[in-house]
């Protein structure tokens, strides 16, 4: 038996069907691309702002212990210098300016760490939270404990700056303490230790601390 030849009409019909299916698939992909991107934009626009903890530091107790040590250091130095003066261990300096310049210098050196820790009081950030209305609640460390303050969502901030916090000294371990500075307009600059916890990253914090238009 001879082989049956294909029907030209059926071939033409099949080609038309394939072309229609290809065109329909192309139109569907185009529609998905167009409406999918619009849906993404709408979903982003309607995305709820980050609410909850934006930053947390666990160094409050450490700072308190360091503050107590810095407070005790000048007292101990003053007692030690007084004892040394009583037993006349500094007679080689005579009765001139040298008799008090060296003790004064030693005492000032002992006070320097206390001044540094006092400067951090009220500036070192321990916690940053954001409520559903966009208000920021910032908790800072102080010499007398924790202190909480709040800023409304409409508050103006100066641009947030990031610092490397690195230092290298001869014959001493290098310092690596990166930090951010938050500065509300008309308020006190605050320090955010980047070795703390940022659940949503630095970008989330920067997004809610917007600088004023005049900055």
C-alpha positions in Angstrom: 0.0 0.0 0.0 1.2 3.5 -0.8 2.0 5.9 2.0 -0.8 8.4 2.6 0.1 12.0 1.7 -0.6 14.6 4.4 -3.5 16.9 3.8 -2.5 20.4 2.9 -5.5 21.8 4.7 -4.6 20.1 7.9 -1.1 21.4 7.8 -2.3 24.9 7.2 -4.7 24.6 10.1 -2.1 23.3 12.4 0.3 26.2 11.5 -2.5 28.7 12.2 -3.2 27.1 15.5 0.5 27.2 16.5 0.8 30.8 15.5 -2.3 31.7 17.5 -0.9 29.8 20.5 2.5 31.5 20.2 0.8 35.0 20.0 -1.4 34.3 22.9 1.6 33.1 25.0 3.5 36.3 24.0 0.5 38.5 25.0 0.2 36.7 28.3 3.8 37.2 29.1 3.6 40.8 28.2 0.5 41.3 30.4 2.2 39.5 33.3 5.2 41.7 33.0 3.2 44.9 32.8 0.7 44.1 35.5 3.2 42.3 37.6 5.5 45.3 37.8 2.5 47.5 38.6 1.5 45.1 41.3 5.0 45.2 42.7 5.0 49.0 42.8 1.6 49.1 44.5 2.7 46.5 47.0 5.9 48.5 47.8 3.9 51.7 48.1 1.5 50.1 50.5 4.2 48.2 52.5 3.9 48.8 56.2 6.8 50.8 57.7 9.2 49.0 60.0 7.7 48.9 63.5 9.6 47.7 66.6 13.2 47.5 67.5 15.6 49.2 65.1 18.7 49.0 67.3 19.8 47.4 70.5 23.0 47.5 72.5 23.9 45.2 75.4 26.7 47.4 76.8 24.8 49.3 79.4 26.2 47.3 82.3 29.7 47.5 80.9 29.5 51.3 80.7 28.2 51.5 84.3 31.2 49.4 85.5 33.6 51.5 83.5 32.0 54.7 84.9 32.5 53.4 88.5 36.1 52.6 87.8 36.7 56.0 86.2 35.1 57.7 89.3 37.3 55.7 91.7 40.5 56.5 89.8 40.7 60.2 90.7 39.8 59.5 94.3 42.5 56.8 94.6 45.0 59.0 92.9 44.3 61.9 95.3 44.7 59.6 98.3 47.9 58.2 96.9 49.4 61.6 96.1 48.5 62.8 99.6 50.2 59.8 101.2 53.3 60.3 99.1 53.5 63.9 100.1 53.2 63.0 103.8 56.1 60.5 103.7 58.2 63.1 101.7 58.8 60.9 98.7 58.9 63.9 96.4 61.5 66.0 98.3 63.8 66.0 95.3 61.5 68.5 93.6 62.0 71.1 96.4 59.5 73.7 97.3 59.2 75.3 93.8 56.6 74.8 91.1 57.8 71.3 90.5 56.5 70.2 94.0 52.9 70.6 92.8 53.1 70.4 89.0 53.8 66.7 88.8 51.0 65.7 91.3 48.6 68.0 89.5 49.5 66.5 86.1 49.0 62.9 87.5 45.7 63.9 89.0 44.5 65.5 85.7 45.4 62.3 83.8 43.3 60.3 86.2 40.4 62.6 85.7 40.5 62.4 81.8 38.7 59.0 81.6 36.0 60.3 83.9 35.4 63.3 81.7 35.2 61.0 78.6 32.6 58.8 80.2 30.7 61.8 81.5 30.5 63.1 77.9 28.9 59.8 76.8 26.2 60.1 79.5 23.0 60.7 77.7 24.6 60.2 74.3 25.3 56.5 74.1 22.2 54.8 72.6 21.1 51.5 74.1 17.7 51.1 72.2 15.8 52.6 69.3 12.2 51.6 68.8 9.6 52.9 66.3 5.9 52.7 66.9 3.0 52.4 64.5 2.7 56.2 64.2 6.3 56.6 63.2 7.5 58.1 66.5 11.0 57.2 67.6 11.7 56.1 71.1 15.4 56.3 72.0 16.9 55.0 75.2 20.3 56.2 76.2 22.8 55.3 78.9 23.5 57.9 81.7 25.6 57.9 84.8 22.3 57.6 86.8 20.8 54.8 84.7 18.8 54.6 81.5 16.9 57.6 80.1 14.1 57.4 77.4 13.1 60.2 75.1 10.7 60.3 72.2 10.7 62.2 68.9 7.6 62.5 66.6 7.6 61.3 63.1 7.7 64.9 61.9 10.9 65.7 63.8 13.8 67.1 61.8 17.2 65.4 62.0 20.6 66.4 60.8 22.2 64.0 58.3 23.3 60.8 59.9 27.1 60.2 59.7 29.1 57.1 59.9 32.6 56.9 61.5 35.2 54.2 61.2 36.3 54.6 64.8 39.7 53.0 64.1 43.0 54.0 65.8 46.4 52.5 65.8 48.9 53.1 68.6 52.5 51.9 68.8 53.0 48.8 70.9 49.2 48.7 71.7 46.2 46.8 70.3 44.4 48.6 67.4 41.0 50.1 68.1 38.1 49.2 65.9 34.8 50.8 67.1 32.7 52.0 64.2 29.7 54.1 65.1 27.0 56.3 63.8 25.9 59.8 65.0 22.3 60.8 65.3 21.6 64.5 65.8 18.1 65.8 66.1 17.8 69.5 65.1 18.1 71.5 68.3 19.0 68.5 70.4 22.1 66.6 71.5 24.2 64.4 69.3 23.8 60.7 70.1 26.2 57.8 69.4 25.1 54.5 67.9 27.6 51.7 68.4 27.7 49.6 65.2 28.8 46.6 67.2 25.3 46.5 68.6 22.3 44.8 67.0 20.6 46.3 63.9 17.8 43.8 63.1 16.9 45.6 59.9 20.3 47.0 59.0 21.6 50.6 58.9 19.4 51.5 55.9 16.3 51.0 57.9 17.5 53.3 60.6 18.6 55.9 58.0 15.2 55.7 56.4 13.3 56.9 59.5 15.9 59.5 60.6 15.3 61.9 57.7 17.3 65.2 57.6 15.4 68.4 57.4 15.1 70.2 54.0 17.3 73.0 55.2 20.3 70.7 55.8 
